[in-house]
Structures are given as C-alpha cells and as structure tokens.
Amino acid sequence: MSVASTFFHHNFLLAIKSSKSKSQKNLIPRSKQMKKATVIGVIFILVLALTVFAEVKNDILLIPKTSVAPTIDAVMDPVYQNHSEILVVREDPSDTVNPDDWFDCFGRAYMLWDDANLYFFLQVYDETTNTGADHNYDGVELYFDADDSKQESYDGLDDVQLRFNLGESTTDEIDAGYGNGGNWAVDRNSFDYIVDYSDWGWNVEFAVPYDVLQLAPGSSFGFDIQVNDADEGTREHMLRWWQDADNANDQWINPSLFGSALMRTDQVVSETFPI
C-alpha cells in the first residue's frame, strides 16, 4: 500500500474512532466527542487540500537541496513549508493499541540538505505526552544505513539507530544503537538539535554534518522514521514512514527492513518557492 493510500485509510478509520473513548473509565461526554470529531474532520479536509506528499520514486524518498539553512529551534521555517511532507502513519502490526485519532498520535516530517548538513524536522500530534529516557516514552527513532547495503544485521560500519526523546535536551541524551555491536560510533556532540513541546504535541529538529553519519552530500542511504507514543507509562504504539511488515519492530537489529532515501541534486528549494 502506498504512503498516500495508507494516509487516507489510516485517517478515515481515525475519524470514525474519534468519537470513542479508550476505556470505560475515560468516557468523554457525547458533546465533546462530537466537537472533537468535527475538529478532526475540518483538519482532515484542510490537510488534504494543502498537503503535497513527499516524492517517492521507485520506492526511494527524494530529499531536495535547500538554498537556505533552517534555524534549529523546533519551530518550522518557511523553507520546510515549501517542501512536501513525509507522512509517518504506518502502524506496527505488533501493536495491541492503535492511535485513537490525530490528536493521539500522528507524525509528519520534512528533510532538506545543503553542502554542510542534513536537516530534519518532525511534527508529532500527541494530546497526552509522557517523557522518559528510553523507547517506552514519547520520542522518535531514526534509522540510517549510509551505504544502503541493507544487510540483515548491522554491519558495524555505518548502520545506526538514533533516538531523540521528548524531555531531553543535551547531546549526550541522544541514544545511538548499533544492533548487536559495531566498531564505530556516532559523534553525538556534532548534532545541533532540539526537542520541544508545541500546541499540538511536540516537535524535533536537527542539523547534522554528513561525516557524523558517514553520508556524502547528494548520496542515497537506507532510512526510516519511527514515532514512539506512550500515554500511560509505557509505549502503546509505533508509527513509521516506511516499514509496516510483521517484523517491522526488528529494525533495531535488521537494516534490511529500512527504506531508502536520496539527496536529490535536481531540485533546490528556498524560503519562497522551489528554484
């Protein structure tokens, strides 16, 4: 199923479920349910009208180059808004609980590159936040395979799992995993990043030099995005950009499950319009 098809199917179901509560102890008055469903419907229509889905060609996510470096402050710069978004809506088959609606969990990301850095911005819609230091709390995991070799285990050379959690702010709090081991390490101090609350949930933004991830400007690489959502003390569900296979949650040990991304050289975006 394509990302766009997944998006429509996902949010059609969420709109239906939005009038239902999670449990009997958290029943929402019918008037509030209807109000919430109406708001979701309005947002859904607006997003459908305004959203340009990220370009994926031959199953490869295409990342445009930017002529303007965004400010890393967890606030979306105009240069991101002139670039198509990456929907993070694919549910993990192993989850026993799926998001109730957009307010519970929904992610959209933006990526850019220039000659110095790779840029990443993620908006997470999350009405109930829960902070902590591991995968059981609200955060995002990013998977990189610099040579896009997609082996069935981390090669110890350029494969890495990174996690940025809500409530953390220093580079030494970035979690970096290398599967079952490796002979290299990401220089976390080289990340310029921030995770912060927003009106709808939380945002994360970073810039990172290419050598930190062993990438080259204009190159392709293995990649995926995973949003972790925890409302009540432990992770309830995961949403991803690429992978929704039955073993999707094995990405932390199996790079063959990653998607692919390419820093395209034929498109440059600015703060106003694509160049």
FENGILIN-V940577 format. One record per residue. N is the residue number from 0. RES is the residue in three letters. SS is DSSP state (@ for helix, = for strand, . for the rest). OMEGA is omega in radians with two decimals (NA if undefined). D_FIRST is the distance of its C-alpha to the first C-alpha in Angstrom with 1 decimal. Layout:
BEGIN
N:RES:SS:OMEGA:D_FIRST ; N:RES:SS:OMEGA:D_FIRST
END
This chain:
BEGIN
0:MET:.:3.14:0.0 ; 1:SER:.:3.12:3.8 ; 2:VAL:@:3.14:6.6 ; 3:ALA:@:3.11:8.3 ; 4:SER:@:3.09:6.2 ; 5:THR:@:3.14:6.3 ; 6:PHE:@:-3.11:9.8 ; 7:PHE:@:-3.12:10.8 ; 8:HIS:@:-3.12:9.9 ; 9:HIS:@:-3.04:11.4 ; 10:ASN:@:2.99:14.5 ; 11:PHE:@:3.11:15.1 ; 12:LEU:@:-3.14:15.6 ; 13:LEU:@:3.12:17.6 ; 14:ALA:@:3.11:19.8 ; 15:ILE:@:-3.08:20.6 ; 16:LYS:@:-3.00:21.5 ; 17:SER:.:-3.13:23.4 ; 18:SER:.:-3.13:26.6 ; 19:LYS:.:3.09:26.7 ; 20:SER:.:3.13:28.4 ; 21:LYS:.:-3.08:27.5 ; 22:SER:.:-3.13:30.6 ; 23:GLN:@:-3.09:33.9 ; 24:LYS:@:-3.13:35.7 ; 25:ASN:@:-3.11:33.6 ; 26:LEU:.:3.13:33.8 ; 27:ILE:.:3.09:33.4 ; 28:PRO:.:-3.05:35.8 ; 29:ARG:@:-3.14:34.3 ; 30:SER:@:3.12:35.4 ; 31:LYS:@:3.09:33.6 ; 32:GLN:@:-3.11:30.4 ; 33:MET:@:3.12:30.6 ; 34:LYS:@:-3.13:31.4 ; 35:LYS:@:3.13:28.4 ; 36:ALA:@:3.12:26.1 ; 37:THR:@:3.12:27.7 ; 38:VAL:@:3.12:27.2 ; 39:ILE:@:3.14:23.5 ; 40:GLY:@:3.13:23.2 ; 41:VAL:@:3.14:25.2 ; 42:ILE:@:-3.12:23.3 ; 43:PHE:@:-3.14:20.0 ; 44:ILE:@:-3.14:21.5 ; 45:LEU:@:-3.12:23.1 ; 46:VAL:@:3.12:20.0 ; 47:LEU:@:-3.10:18.2 ; 48:ALA:@:-2.98:21.3 ; 49:LEU:@:-3.01:21.9 ; 50:THR:.:2.94:18.8 ; 51:VAL:.:-3.07:17.8 ; 52:PHE:=:3.13:14.6 ; 53:ALA:.:-3.10:15.3 ; 54:GLU:.:3.07:15.3 ; 55:VAL:=:-3.12:13.1 ; 56:LYS:=:-3.08:14.4 ; 57:ASN:.:3.12:13.7 ; 58:ASP:.:3.11:11.5 ; 59:ILE:=:3.08:14.7 ; 60:LEU:=:-3.10:15.3 ; 61:LEU:=:-3.09:18.5 ; 62:ILE:=:-3.11:21.2 ; 63:PRO:=:3.02:24.1 ; 64:LYS:=:3.13:27.7 ; 65:THR:=:3.05:29.9 ; 66:SER:.:-3.11:33.5 ; 67:VAL:.:3.11:34.2 ; 68:ALA:.:3.12:33.8 ; 69:PRO:.:3.04:32.5 ; 70:THR:.:-3.09:34.8 ; 71:ILE:.:-3.09:33.6 ; 72:ASP:.:-3.12:34.3 ; 73:ALA:.:3.02:31.0 ; 74:VAL:.:-3.03:31.5 ; 75:MET:.:3.06:29.1 ; 76:ASP:.:3.11:31.0 ; 77:PRO:@:-3.10:30.6 ; 78:VAL:@:3.05:29.4 ; 79:TYR:@:-3.06:26.1 ; 80:GLN:@:3.09:25.8 ; 81:ASN:.:-3.13:26.0 ; 82:HIS:.:-3.13:23.0 ; 83:SER:.:-3.05:19.3 ; 84:GLU:=:3.12:17.9 ; 85:ILE:=:-3.11:15.3 ; 86:LEU:=:3.11:13.4 ; 87:VAL:=:-2.97:13.8 ; 88:VAL:.:-3.10:12.0 ; 89:ARG:=:-3.06:9.9 ; 90:GLU:=:3.11:12.2 ; 91:ASP:.:-3.11:14.0 ; 92:PRO:.:-3.11:14.2 ; 93:SER:.:-3.13:17.9 ; 94:ASP:.:3.06:18.8 ; 95:THR:.:3.12:21.1 ; 96:VAL:.:3.06:21.0 ; 97:ASN:.:3.13:18.1 ; 98:PRO:.:3.11:19.1 ; 99:ASP:.:-3.05:21.2 ; 100:ASP:.:3.14:20.3 ; 101:TRP:.:-3.10:20.2 ; 102:PHE:.:-3.12:23.7 ; 103:ASP:.:3.09:23.0 ; 104:CYS:.:3.08:20.3 ; 105:PHE:=:-3.10:18.1 ; 106:GLY:=:2.98:18.0 ; 107:ARG:=:-3.02:17.9 ; 108:ALA:=:3.11:19.4 ; 109:TYR:=:3.11:21.2 ; 110:MET:=:3.10:22.5 ; 111:LEU:=:3.04:25.4 ; 112:TRP:=:2.97:27.9 ; 113:ASP:.:-3.06:31.4 ; 114:ASP:.:-3.06:34.1 ; 115:ALA:.:-2.95:34.9 ; 116:ASN:=:2.88:31.9 ; 117:LEU:=:-3.08:28.2 ; 118:TYR:=:-3.12:27.4 ; 119:PHE:=:3.07:24.9 ; 120:PHE:=:-3.14:24.7 ; 121:LEU:=:2.99:22.7 ; 122:GLN:=:3.07:23.1 ; 123:VAL:=:3.03:22.5 ; 124:TYR:=:-3.03:23.0 ; 125:ASP:.:-3.05:24.9 ; 126:GLU:.:3.13:27.7 ; 127:THR:.:-3.09:29.1 ; 128:THR:.:-3.08:29.7 ; 129:ASN:.:-3.02:31.0 ; 130:THR:.:3.11:32.4 ; 131:GLY:.:-2.93:33.3 ; 132:ALA:.:-3.12:33.3 ; 133:ASP:.:-3.03:30.5 ; 134:HIS:.:-3.13:26.9 ; 135:ASN:.:-3.11:27.9 ; 136:TYR:.:-3.11:28.3 ; 137:ASP:.:3.14:26.6 ; 138:GLY:=:3.11:25.5 ; 139:VAL:=:3.05:23.0 ; 140:GLU:=:3.11:22.4 ; 141:LEU:=:-3.09:21.7 ; 142:TYR:=:-3.12:21.2 ; 143:PHE:=:3.00:22.9 ; 144:ASP:=:-2.90:23.6 ; 145:ALA:.:-3.13:25.9 ; 146:ASP:.:3.10:26.1 ; 147:ASP:.:-3.12:22.4 ; 148:SER:.:3.05:23.7 ; 149:LYS:.:3.03:21.1 ; 150:GLN:.:-3.07:23.6 ; 151:GLU:.:3.00:23.2 ; 152:SER:.:-3.13:25.8 ; 153:TYR:.:-2.99:27.0 ; 154:ASP:.:3.12:29.3 ; 155:GLY:.:-3.07:31.9 ; 156:LEU:.:-3.06:32.0 ; 157:ASP:.:3.11:29.3 ; 158:ASP:=:-3.11:26.5 ; 159:VAL:=:2.99:26.6 ; 160:GLN:=:3.13:25.1 ; 161:LEU:=:3.09:26.5 ; 162:ARG:=:3.07:26.7 ; 163:PHE:=:-3.08:28.1 ; 164:ASN:=:3.03:29.2 ; 165:LEU:.:-3.13:30.3 ; 166:GLY:.:3.10:34.1 ; 167:GLU:.:-3.01:34.7 ; 168:SER:.:-3.10:36.2 ; 169:THR:.:-3.06:37.8 ; 170:THR:@:3.13:36.4 ; 171:ASP:@:3.07:37.7 ; 172:GLU:@:3.03:35.4 ; 173:ILE:.:3.10:32.3 ; 174:ASP:=:3.10:31.1 ; 175:ALA:=:3.14:30.4 ; 176:GLY:=:-3.06:29.3 ; 177:TYR:.:-3.10:29.5 ; 178:GLY:.:3.14:28.1 ; 179:ASN:.:3.10:31.2 ; 180:GLY:.:3.14:33.3 ; 181:GLY:.:-3.13:34.0 ; 182:ASN:.:3.04:36.9 ; 183:TRP:.:-3.14:35.7 ; 184:ALA:.:3.08:35.2 ; 185:VAL:.:3.05:33.6 ; 186:ASP:.:-3.07:36.4 ; 187:ARG:@:-3.13:35.2 ; 188:ASN:@:-3.13:38.2 ; 189:SER:@:3.11:36.8 ; 190:PHE:.:2.91:34.0 ; 191:ASP:=:-3.00:34.8 ; 192:TYR:=:3.06:32.7 ; 193:ILE:=:3.00:32.8 ; 194:VAL:=:-3.06:31.0 ; 195:ASP:=:3.11:32.2 ; 196:TYR:=:3.04:31.8 ; 197:SER:.:3.12:30.7 ; 198:ASP:.:-3.07:31.2 ; 199:TRP:.:-3.08:27.7 ; 200:GLY:=:3.12:27.5 ; 201:TRP:=:3.14:27.8 ; 202:ASN:=:2.98:27.1 ; 203:VAL:=:3.13:27.3 ; 204:GLU:=:3.05:28.4 ; 205:PHE:=:2.94:29.7 ; 206:ALA:=:-3.14:31.0 ; 207:VAL:=:3.05:31.6 ; 208:PRO:=:-3.02:33.5 ; 209:TYR:@:-3.06:31.7 ; 210:ASP:@:3.13:34.2 ; 211:VAL:@:3.14:33.3 ; 212:LEU:.:-3.12:29.9 ; 213:GLN:.:3.07:31.3 ; 214:LEU:.:3.02:29.2 ; 215:ALA:.:3.12:30.6 ; 216:PRO:.:3.12:30.2 ; 217:GLY:.:-3.08:27.8 ; 218:SER:.:3.01:26.3 ; 219:SER:=:-3.13:22.8 ; 220:PHE:=:3.03:22.1 ; 221:GLY:=:-2.98:19.7 ; 222:PHE:=:2.89:18.3 ; 223:ASP:=:3.11:16.4 ; 224:ILE:=:3.08:17.3 ; 225:GLN:=:3.06:17.8 ; 226:VAL:=:3.05:19.5 ; 227:ASN:=:-3.14:21.8 ; 228:ASP:=:3.13:23.0 ; 229:ALA:.:3.13:26.3 ; 230:ASP:.:-2.98:28.1 ; 231:GLU:.:2.99:30.9 ; 232:GLY:.:3.08:31.9 ; 233:THR:.:-3.08:29.0 ; 234:ARG:.:3.14:25.3 ; 235:GLU:.:3.14:23.4 ; 236:HIS:=:-3.13:19.8 ; 237:MET:=:3.02:17.7 ; 238:LEU:=:-3.10:15.0 ; 239:ARG:=:2.99:13.4 ; 240:TRP:.:-2.93:12.1 ; 241:TRP:.:-2.83:10.5 ; 242:GLN:.:3.03:10.8 ; 243:ASP:.:3.09:9.8 ; 244:ALA:.:-3.10:11.3 ; 245:ASP:.:-3.13:14.3 ; 246:ASN:.:-3.08:16.6 ; 247:ALA:@:-3.10:15.1 ; 248:ASN:@:3.05:18.4 ; 249:ASP:@:-3.12:20.2 ; 250:GLN:.:-3.13:19.5 ; 251:TRP:.:3.07:23.1 ; 252:ILE:.:-3.01:24.4 ; 253:ASN:.:-3.13:21.7 ; 254:PRO:@:3.13:20.7 ; 255:SER:@:3.12:18.7 ; 256:LEU:@:-3.13:15.8 ; 257:PHE:.:2.90:16.1 ; 258:GLY:=:3.12:14.1 ; 259:SER:=:3.09:16.4 ; 260:ALA:=:3.14:18.2 ; 261:LEU:=:3.01:20.9 ; 262:MET:=:-3.02:23.9 ; 263:ARG:=:-3.13:24.2 ; 264:THR:=:-3.07:27.8 ; 265:ASP:=:3.09:27.4 ; 266:GLN:=:3.09:26.7 ; 267:VAL:=:3.14:29.0 ; 268:VAL:=:3.12:28.8 ; 269:SER:.:3.14:31.7 ; 270:GLU:.:-3.09:32.6 ; 271:THR:.:-3.11:32.8 ; 272:PHE:.:3.04:30.6 ; 273:PRO:.:3.14:28.7 ; 274:ILE:.:NA:31.4
END
